[in-house]
Amino acid sequence: MEQACCKEVSNAELVVLWTSGDREVALKMVFMYVFNARTRGWWGDIRLIVWGPSSKLLAEDEEIRDYMSKIIESGIRVEACKACSDSYGVSGDLEEIGIDVKYMGEPFTEILKSGMKVLAL
């Protein structure tokens, strides 16, 4: 008997809300999952939203920035909350690595109302 798996949702969009400023959460959960999910085709589209303390970690940690570049190159759409990144003074740093920095309150509300799959870490 064939196991039910990701084939049924492979064309669906996953939104990952990354809020943690914890380096290990970034490397061992958020980045590992989104990169593998993208490169192995587990989801049709993946959107990673950088929100809160994660924006500061991303701007300050070279290994995290390098991994983020790899994530962006894989085709994952990455956005950051401008209000958050402005509060840490890192909006320009995030834009330099290819992240779309914008106010996310309204877009995230629309994501939630749409019924998309959201994973918050």
MIVO-783051 format. One record per residue: residue number from 0; chain; x, y, z of N, C-alpha, C, O in turn. Coordinates in steps of 0.001 Angstrom, whole numbers, always signed. Last residue first. Example, Ala and Ser with C-alpha at 12.3 -4.5 7.8 and 13.67 -1.06 7.14 Angstrom:
BEGIN
+-----+-------+---------+---------+---------+---------+----------+---------+---------+---------+---------+---------+---------+---------+
|   n | chain |  n.east | n.north |    n.up | ca.east | ca.north |   ca.up |  c.east | c.north |    c.up |  o.east | o.north |    o.up |
+-----+-------+---------+---------+---------+---------+----------+---------+---------+---------+---------+---------+---------+---------+
|   1 |     A |  +12850 |   -2250 |   +7080 |  +13670 |    -1060 |   +7140 |  +12900 |     +30 |   +7870 |  +13409 |   +1138 |   +8039 |
|   0 |     A |  +13190 |   -5690 |   +7800 |  +12300 |    -4500 |   +7800 |  +13200 |   -3300 |   +7800 |  +14236 |   -3319 |   +8465 |
+-----+-------+---------+---------+---------+---------+----------+---------+---------+---------+---------+---------+---------+---------+
//
This chain:
BEGIN
+-----+-------+---------+---------+---------+---------+----------+---------+---------+---------+---------+---------+---------+---------+
|   n | chain |  n.east | n.north |    n.up | ca.east | ca.north |   ca.up |  c.east | c.north |    c.up |  o.east | o.north |    o.up |
+-----+-------+---------+---------+---------+---------+----------+---------+---------+---------+---------+---------+---------+---------+
| 120 |     A |   +8027 |  +29824 |  +13533 |   +9177 |   +29364 |  +14321 |   +9912 |  +30541 |  +14922 |  +10910 |  +30356 |  +15619 |
| 119 |     A |   +5094 |  +28724 |  +12017 |   +5735 |   +29813 |  +12754 |   +6821 |  +29254 |  +13662 |   +6582 |  +28341 |  +14453 |
| 118 |     A |   +3718 |  +28028 |   +9007 |   +4558 |   +27424 |  +10028 |   +5302 |  +28559 |  +10712 |   +6059 |  +29282 |  +10064 |
| 117 |     A |    +704 |  +27890 |   +7316 |   +1684 |   +28770 |   +7949 |   +2399 |  +27984 |   +9053 |   +1768 |  +27365 |   +9909 |
| 116 |     A |   -1105 |  +27445 |   +4400 |    -381 |   +26744 |   +5468 |    +688 |  +27675 |   +6001 |   +1496 |  +28197 |   +5232 |
| 115 |     A |   -3795 |  +29759 |   +3821 |   -2521 |   +29132 |   +3462 |   -1938 |  +28422 |   +4666 |   -2243 |  +28758 |   +5810 |
| 114 |     A |   -6123 |  +31148 |   +4344 |   -6099 |   +29725 |   +4666 |   -4827 |  +29017 |   +4248 |   -4768 |  +27789 |   +4308 |
| 113 |     A |   -6405 |  +33841 |   +4109 |   -6507 |   +33039 |   +2888 |   -6548 |  +31540 |   +3156 |   -6958 |  +30759 |   +2298 |
| 112 |     A |   -5880 |  +34980 |   +6553 |   -7271 |   +34913 |   +6110 |   -7458 |  +34000 |   +4902 |   -8539 |  +33450 |   +4695 |
| 111 |     A |   -3057 |  +34837 |   +6544 |   -3840 |   +34085 |   +7526 |   -5292 |  +33924 |   +7090 |   -5870 |  +32847 |   +7241 |
| 110 |     A |   -2507 |  +36587 |   +4417 |   -2047 |   +35195 |   +4378 |   -2891 |  +34346 |   +5326 |   -3376 |  +33277 |   +4957 |
| 109 |     A |   -3538 |  +38971 |   +5449 |   -4147 |   +38369 |   +4254 |   -3745 |  +36901 |   +4095 |   -4558 |  +36073 |   +3684 |
| 108 |     A |   -1706 |  +39375 |   +7519 |   -3121 |   +39198 |   +7840 |   -3843 |  +38539 |   +6665 |   -4668 |  +37648 |   +6864 |
| 107 |     A |    +575 |  +39818 |   +6002 |    +491 |   +38619 |   +6822 |    -946 |  +38336 |   +7245 |   -1354 |  +37177 |   +7321 |
| 106 |     A |     -50 |  +42303 |   +4734 |    +151 |   +41086 |   +3938 |     +41 |  +39804 |   +4768 |    -520 |  +38813 |   +4302 |
| 105 |     A |    -293 |  +43951 |   +7148 |   -1437 |   +43696 |   +6263 |   -1223 |  +42451 |   +5389 |   -2123 |  +41616 |   +5302 |
| 104 |     A |   +2378 |  +43701 |   +8267 |   +1147 |   +43498 |   +9029 |     -36 |  +43133 |   +8141 |    -698 |  +42119 |   +8363 |
| 103 |     A |   +4739 |  +44299 |   +6913 |   +4143 |   +42980 |   +6729 |   +2833 |  +42759 |   +7472 |   +2225 |  +41701 |   +7313 |
| 102 |     A |   +6497 |  +46582 |   +5000 |   +5600 |   +46440 |   +6144 |   +4760 |  +45190 |   +5924 |   +4138 |  +45033 |   +4873 |
| 101 |     A |   +9521 |  +45095 |   +3653 |   +8294 |   +45891 |   +3549 |   +7459 |  +45715 |   +4816 |   +7698 |  +44800 |   +5605 |
| 100 |     A |  +12122 |  +43918 |   +1786 |  +11799 |   +44495 |   +3095 |  +10598 |  +45414 |   +2929 |  +10640 |  +46382 |   +2170 |
|  99 |     A |  +13148 |  +41188 |    +282 |  +12136 |   +42212 |     +55 |  +11674 |  +42728 |   +1421 |  +10923 |  +42052 |   +2124 |
|  98 |     A |  +16603 |  +40480 |    +142 |  +15324 |   +40291 |    +827 |  +14413 |  +41483 |    +542 |  +14850 |  +42634 |    +559 |
|  97 |     A |  +19224 |  +40626 |    -780 |  +18151 |   +40237 |   -1691 |  +16797 |  +39991 |   -1068 |  +15933 |  +39363 |   -1681 |
|  96 |     A |  +21159 |  +41664 |    +763 |  +21278 |   +40236 |    +449 |  +20083 |  +39711 |    -344 |  +19947 |  +38506 |    -555 |
|  95 |     A |  +20342 |  +44308 |   +1030 |  +21600 |   +44016 |    +322 |  +21757 |  +42543 |     -31 |  +22416 |  +42208 |   -1016 |
|  94 |     A |  +18145 |  +44156 |   +2707 |  +17933 |   +44447 |   +1282 |  +19173 |  +44096 |    +466 |  +19058 |  +43636 |    -670 |
|  93 |     A |  +19464 |  +43792 |   +5128 |  +18623 |   +42723 |   +4590 |  +18363 |  +42920 |   +3100 |  +18362 |  +41960 |   +2329 |
|  92 |     A |  +20750 |  +46245 |   +5438 |  +21539 |   +45011 |   +5403 |  +20735 |  +43868 |   +4777 |  +21265 |  +43078 |   +3996 |
|  91 |     A |  +18567 |  +48014 |   +5596 |  +19499 |   +48087 |   +4470 |  +20334 |  +46827 |   +4319 |  +20599 |  +46387 |   +3201 |
|  90 |     A |  +17465 |  +47193 |   +8105 |  +16702 |   +47083 |   +6848 |  +17615 |  +47092 |   +5628 |  +17456 |  +46269 |   +4726 |
|  89 |     A |  +18512 |  +47392 |  +10663 |  +19134 |   +46445 |   +9732 |  +18407 |  +46327 |   +8386 |  +18719 |  +45428 |   +7605 |
|  88 |     A |  +17616 |  +48544 |  +13071 |  +18553 |   +49274 |  +12225 |  +19221 |  +48414 |  +11164 |  +20368 |  +48667 |  +10796 |
|  87 |     A |  +15639 |  +47468 |  +14526 |  +16985 |   +46954 |  +14807 |  +18054 |  +47668 |  +13969 |  +19248 |  +47424 |  +14140 |
|  86 |     A |  +13501 |  +48783 |  +13417 |  +13711 |   +48926 |  +14862 |  +15076 |  +48412 |  +15292 |  +15618 |  +48859 |  +16303 |
|  85 |     A |  +13636 |  +47903 |  +10770 |  +13954 |   +49301 |  +11078 |  +14260 |  +49467 |  +12569 |  +15172 |  +50207 |  +12940 |
|  84 |     A |  +12728 |  +45302 |  +11146 |  +14121 |   +45505 |  +10745 |  +14552 |  +46955 |  +10949 |  +15713 |  +47212 |  +11267 |
|  83 |     A |  +10018 |  +45860 |  +11928 |  +10953 |   +45119 |  +12793 |  +12394 |  +45418 |  +12426 |  +13200 |  +45751 |  +13294 |
|  82 |     A |   +9030 |  +47255 |   +9735 |   +8943 |   +47856 |  +11071 |   +9925 |  +47186 |  +12024 |  +10580 |  +47851 |  +12826 |
|  81 |     A |   +9465 |  +45387 |   +7676 |  +10212 |   +46651 |   +7705 |  +10172 |  +47302 |   +9085 |  +11177 |  +47842 |   +9547 |
|  80 |     A |   +9821 |  +42006 |   +7663 |   +9001 |   +43074 |   +8212 |   +9850 |  +44336 |   +8368 |  +10835 |  +44342 |   +9106 |
|  79 |     A |  +10875 |  +40509 |   +4621 |  +11128 |   +40878 |   +6008 |  +10217 |  +42021 |   +6412 |   +9886 |  +42890 |   +5605 |
|  78 |     A |  +10840 |  +37627 |   +2487 |  +10389 |   +38981 |   +2812 |  +10722 |  +39249 |   +4275 |  +10837 |  +38318 |   +5071 |
|  77 |     A |  +11675 |  +35465 |     -91 |  +11994 |   +35900 |   +1270 |  +11604 |  +37365 |   +1429 |  +11979 |  +38221 |    +627 |
|  76 |     A |  +10924 |  +32622 |   -1873 |  +10599 |   +34046 |   -1760 |  +10816 |  +34472 |    -308 |  +10212 |  +33905 |    +602 |
|  75 |     A |  +13262 |  +30376 |   -3115 |  +12335 |   +30691 |   -2026 |  +12161 |  +32199 |   -1953 |  +13134 |  +32952 |   -1969 |
|  74 |     A |  +15193 |  +29704 |   -4934 |  +13884 |   +30117 |   -5430 |  +12857 |  +30395 |   -4356 |  +11688 |  +30627 |   -4666 |
|  73 |     A |  +17766 |  +29304 |   -4246 |  +16982 |   +28101 |   -4518 |  +15575 |  +28426 |   -5021 |  +14852 |  +27540 |   -5477 |
|  72 |     A |  +18672 |  +31831 |   -3574 |  +19076 |   +31272 |   -4870 |  +18274 |  +30033 |   -5243 |  +18114 |  +29735 |   -6427 |
|  71 |     A |  +17675 |  +31944 |    -960 |  +17123 |   +32831 |   -1987 |  +17444 |  +32291 |   -3375 |  +16585 |  +32293 |   -4256 |
|  70 |     A |  +19358 |  +30032 |    +232 |  +17902 |   +29864 |    +258 |  +17254 |  +30702 |    -840 |  +16383 |  +30219 |   -1563 |
|  69 |     A |  +21848 |  +31223 |    -110 |  +21588 |   +29915 |    -711 |  +20077 |  +29647 |    -794 |  +19592 |  +29097 |   -1783 |
|  68 |     A |  +21470 |  +33444 |   +1524 |  +21742 |   +33633 |     +96 |  +21457 |  +32348 |    -673 |  +20889 |  +32386 |   -1765 |
|  67 |     A |  +21247 |  +32177 |   +3991 |  +20082 |   +32865 |   +3434 |  +20275 |  +33109 |   +1940 |  +19321 |  +32989 |   +1171 |
|  66 |     A |  +23855 |  +31337 |   +4362 |  +22818 |   +30320 |   +4174 |  +21572 |  +30966 |   +3556 |  +20921 |  +30370 |   +2698 |
|  65 |     A |  +25038 |  +33851 |   +4736 |  +25458 |   +32993 |   +3625 |  +24406 |  +31933 |   +3321 |  +24104 |  +31664 |   +2158 |
|  64 |     A |  +23723 |  +34690 |   +7110 |  +23569 |   +35457 |   +5853 |  +23937 |  +34604 |   +4647 |  +23231 |  +34624 |   +3639 |
|  63 |     A |  +24707 |  +32752 |   +8879 |  +23260 |   +32851 |   +8644 |  +23012 |  +33603 |   +7333 |  +22173 |  +33187 |   +6534 |
|  62 |     A |  +27410 |  +33419 |   +8834 |  +26979 |   +32087 |   +8394 |  +25480 |  +32077 |   +8065 |  +25053 |  +31463 |   +7088 |
|  61 |     A |  +27341 |  +36088 |   +9886 |  +27811 |   +35810 |   +8526 |  +27361 |  +34447 |   +8006 |  +26970 |  +34334 |   +6845 |
|  60 |     A |  +24996 |  +37844 |  +11620 |  +25694 |   +36556 |  +11609 |  +26062 |  +36164 |  +10173 |  +25180 |  +35937 |   +9345 |
|  59 |     A |  +23478 |  +40204 |  +11464 |  +24733 |   +40204 |  +12220 |  +25570 |  +38939 |  +12086 |  +26757 |  +38962 |  +12411 |
|  58 |     A |  +21124 |  +39827 |  +10036 |  +22020 |   +40923 |   +9651 |  +23405 |  +40798 |  +10290 |  +24396 |  +41243 |   +9710 |
|  57 |     A |  +19965 |  +37687 |  +11431 |  +20315 |   +37556 |  +10023 |  +21323 |  +38617 |   +9588 |  +22266 |  +38323 |   +8852 |
|  56 |     A |  +19452 |  +38848 |  +13928 |  +20360 |   +37709 |  +13799 |  +20861 |  +37571 |  +12366 |  +22051 |  +37362 |  +12133 |
|  55 |     A |  +17547 |  +40775 |  +13146 |  +18810 |   +41193 |  +13755 |  +19850 |  +40083 |  +13630 |  +20998 |  +40343 |  +13267 |
|  54 |     A |  +15471 |  +39147 |  +12252 |  +16078 |   +40120 |  +11333 |  +17436 |  +40595 |  +11850 |  +18366 |  +40791 |  +11068 |
|  53 |     A |  +14657 |  +37726 |  +14471 |  +15356 |   +37003 |  +13399 |  +16034 |  +37967 |  +12430 |  +17067 |  +37633 |  +11849 |
|  52 |     A |  +13151 |  +39452 |  +16072 |  +14569 |   +39247 |  +16378 |  +15342 |  +38485 |  +15299 |  +16566 |  +38595 |  +15230 |
|  51 |     A |  +10789 |  +40250 |  +13461 |  +11262 |   +40388 |  +14835 |  +12748 |  +40124 |  +14974 |  +13532 |  +40515 |  +14110 |
|  50 |     A |  +10806 |  +38121 |  +10686 |  +10021 |   +39022 |  +11523 |  +10630 |  +39073 |  +12919 |  +10950 |  +38032 |  +13492 |
|  49 |     A |  +10781 |  +37010 |   +7470 |  +11703 |   +37336 |   +8564 |  +11018 |  +38414 |   +9403 |  +10689 |  +39487 |   +8898 |
|  48 |     A |   +9152 |  +34512 |   +5792 |   +8997 |   +35873 |   +6313 |   +9891 |  +36034 |   +7541 |   +9771 |  +35294 |   +8518 |
|  47 |     A |   +9268 |  +32688 |   +2902 |   +9870 |   +32823 |   +4223 |   +9776 |  +34285 |   +4646 |  +10256 |  +35180 |   +3950 |
|  46 |     A |   +7408 |  +30619 |    +962 |   +7593 |   +32036 |   +1269 |   +8103 |  +32111 |   +2703 |   +7431 |  +31642 |   +3622 |
|  45 |     A |   +7394 |  +28279 |   -1574 |   +7698 |   +28550 |    -170 |   +8004 |  +30030 |     -34 |   +8761 |  +30605 |    -817 |
|  44 |     A |   +5489 |  +26167 |   -3663 |   +6054 |   +27490 |   -3393 |   +6303 |  +27622 |   -1900 |   +5526 |  +27141 |   -1076 |
|  43 |     A |   +5098 |  +23381 |   -3546 |   +5214 |   +24070 |   -4821 |   +5891 |  +25416 |   -4666 |   +6771 |  +25767 |   -5452 |
|  42 |     A |   +6952 |  +21218 |   -1422 |   +5954 |   +22279 |   -1585 |   +6174 |  +22931 |   -2941 |   +7304 |  +23019 |   -3422 |
|  41 |     A |   +8874 |  +19314 |   -1882 |   +7808 |   +18997 |    -941 |   +6664 |  +19994 |   -1023 |   +5521 |  +19648 |    -723 |
|  40 |     A |  +11142 |  +19412 |   -3540 |   +9813 |   +19534 |   -4111 |   +8663 |  +19188 |   -3183 |   +7588 |  +18807 |   -3646 |
|  39 |     A |  +13699 |  +19537 |   -2686 |  +13128 |   +18186 |   -2848 |  +11689 |  +18209 |   -3338 |  +11079 |  +17158 |   -3532 |
|  38 |     A |  +14192 |  +22232 |   -2437 |  +15023 |   +21467 |   -3374 |  +14486 |  +20057 |   -3608 |  +14793 |  +19446 |   -4632 |
|  37 |     A |  +12204 |  +22976 |    -492 |  +12273 |   +23582 |   -1829 |  +13011 |  +22671 |   -2817 |  +12504 |  +22380 |   -3900 |
|  36 |     A |  +12791 |  +21429 |   +1719 |  +11430 |   +21400 |   +1168 |  +11403 |  +21964 |    -245 |  +10659 |  +21479 |   -1097 |
|  35 |     A |  +15437 |  +22189 |   +2192 |  +15129 |   +20825 |   +1753 |  +13738 |  +20722 |   +1141 |  +13537 |  +20008 |    +159 |
|  34 |     A |  +14968 |  +24887 |   +2945 |  +15857 |   +24559 |   +1834 |  +15561 |  +23156 |   +1300 |  +15448 |  +22962 |     +90 |
|  33 |     A |  +13221 |  +24665 |   +5138 |  +12786 |   +25361 |   +3924 |  +13665 |  +25012 |   +2731 |  +13161 |  +24856 |   +1618 |
|  32 |     A |  +14794 |  +23078 |   +7012 |  +13507 |   +22630 |   +6484 |  +13150 |  +23337 |   +5176 |  +12809 |  +22672 |   +4198 |
|  31 |     A |  +17116 |  +24607 |   +7429 |  +17226 |   +23222 |   +6983 |  +15911 |  +22766 |   +6350 |  +15909 |  +22145 |   +5286 |
|  30 |     A |  +16039 |  +27030 |   +8364 |  +16767 |   +26982 |   +7098 |  +16849 |  +25569 |   +6552 |  +16674 |  +25350 |   +5353 |
|  29 |     A |  +14615 |  +26134 |  +10788 |  +14045 |   +26989 |   +9746 |  +14751 |  +26782 |   +8407 |  +14116 |  +26399 |   +7425 |
|  28 |     A |  +16524 |  +24213 |  +12110 |  +15102 |   +24013 |  +11853 |  +14640 |  +24827 |  +10649 |  +14310 |  +24263 |   +9606 |
|  27 |     A |  +19186 |  +24829 |  +12341 |  +18790 |   +23431 |  +12481 |  +17309 |  +23165 |  +12269 |  +16884 |  +22010 |  +12251 |
|  26 |     A |  +19455 |  +27647 |  +11965 |  +20250 |   +26681 |  +11200 |  +19683 |  +25276 |  +11205 |  +19698 |  +24600 |  +10177 |
|  25 |     A |  +17467 |  +28820 |  +13702 |  +17646 |   +29213 |  +12294 |  +18319 |  +28108 |  +11496 |  +17803 |  +27683 |  +10462 |
|  24 |     A |  +17934 |  +27573 |  +16120 |  +16616 |   +27442 |  +15497 |  +16720 |  +27779 |  +14010 |  +16130 |  +27102 |  +13167 |
|  23 |     A |  +20520 |  +28506 |  +16586 |  +20299 |   +27075 |  +16363 |  +18933 |  +26814 |  +15733 |  +18799 |  +25921 |  +14896 |
|  22 |     A |  +20072 |  +31275 |  +17025 |  +20896 |   +30814 |  +15899 |  +20640 |  +29342 |  +15563 |  +20553 |  +28977 |  +14391 |
|  21 |     A |  +17190 |  +32949 |  +17849 |  +18067 |   +31850 |  +18236 |  +18767 |  +31277 |  +17005 |  +18112 |  +30845 |  +16056 |
|  20 |     A |  +15242 |  +34719 |  +17370 |  +16600 |   +35230 |  +17275 |  +17630 |  +34180 |  +17658 |  +18816 |  +34488 |  +17778 |
|  19 |     A |  +12324 |  +33801 |  +15577 |  +13289 |   +33518 |  +16630 |  +14655 |  +34142 |  +16346 |  +15152 |  +34094 |  +15221 |
|  18 |     A |  +10599 |  +34035 |  +13471 |  +10650 |   +35130 |  +14434 |  +11765 |  +34973 |  +15463 |  +12108 |  +35935 |  +16150 |
|  17 |     A |   +9462 |  +33246 |  +10426 |  +10651 |   +33052 |  +11259 |  +10800 |  +34254 |  +12175 |  +11091 |  +35360 |  +11719 |
|  16 |     A |   +6974 |  +31658 |   +8961 |   +7169 |   +32892 |   +9716 |   +8299 |  +32641 |  +10703 |   +8130 |  +31921 |  +11688 |
|  15 |     A |   +6459 |  +30338 |   +5889 |   +7197 |   +30121 |   +7133 |   +7469 |  +31476 |   +7759 |   +8116 |  +32334 |   +7158 |
|  14 |     A |   +3955 |  +29096 |   +3943 |   +4508 |   +30342 |   +4461 |   +5178 |  +30014 |   +5788 |   +4545 |  +29480 |   +6699 |
|  13 |     A |   +3548 |  +27151 |   +1084 |   +3841 |   +27154 |   +2508 |   +4439 |  +28510 |   +2861 |   +5321 |  +29010 |   +2163 |
|  12 |     A |   +1202 |  +26344 |   -1382 |   +2186 |   +27303 |    -885 |   +2315 |  +27176 |    +628 |   +1321 |  +27103 |   +1350 |
|  11 |     A |    +970 |  +23314 |   -3354 |    +466 |   +24292 |   -2404 |   +1592 |  +25230 |   -1966 |   +2774 |  +24942 |   -2157 |
|  10 |     A |   +1813 |  +21243 |   -4830 |   +1652 |   +22512 |   -5530 |   +1125 |  +23615 |   -4624 |    +863 |  +24727 |   -5082 |
|   9 |     A |   +1858 |  +19089 |   -3064 |   +3111 |   +19545 |   -3656 |   +2998 |  +20878 |   -4385 |   +4000 |  +21577 |   -4540 |
|   8 |     A |    -105 |  +17798 |   -1701 |     +56 |   +19226 |   -1420 |   +1262 |  +19830 |   -2125 |   +1653 |  +20958 |   -1825 |
|   7 |     A |      -9 |  +15157 |   -2512 |   -1294 |   +15844 |   -2551 |   -1161 |  +17356 |   -2365 |   -2017 |  +18112 |   -2826 |
|   6 |     A |   +2610 |  +14389 |   -1989 |   +2167 |   +14539 |   -3370 |    +872 |  +15328 |   -3478 |    +680 |  +16084 |   -4431 |
|   5 |     A |   +3401 |  +13830 |    +589 |   +3365 |   +15221 |    +178 |   +2830 |  +15426 |   -1230 |   +2615 |  +16571 |   -1627 |
|   4 |     A |   +1517 |  +10965 |   +1246 |   +2630 |   +11869 |   +1560 |   +2359 |  +13233 |    +989 |   +1223 |  +13702 |    +928 |
|   3 |     A |    +422 |   +7784 |   +2055 |     +37 |    +9155 |   +1707 |   +1182 |  +10064 |   +2125 |   +1734 |   +9939 |   +3218 |
|   2 |     A |   +2030 |   +4895 |    +796 |   +1788 |    +5821 |   +1895 |   +1361 |   +7178 |   +1359 |   +1871 |   +7654 |    +345 |
|   1 |     A |    +598 |   +2174 |    -881 |   +1371 |    +3412 |    -976 |   +1004 |   +4339 |    +170 |    -171 |   +4544 |    +475 |
|   0 |     A |    +842 |   -1185 |      +0 |      +0 |       +0 |      +0 |    +882 |   +1242 |      +0 |   +1813 |   +1344 |    +799 |
+-----+-------+---------+---------+---------+---------+----------+---------+---------+---------+---------+---------+---------+---------+
//
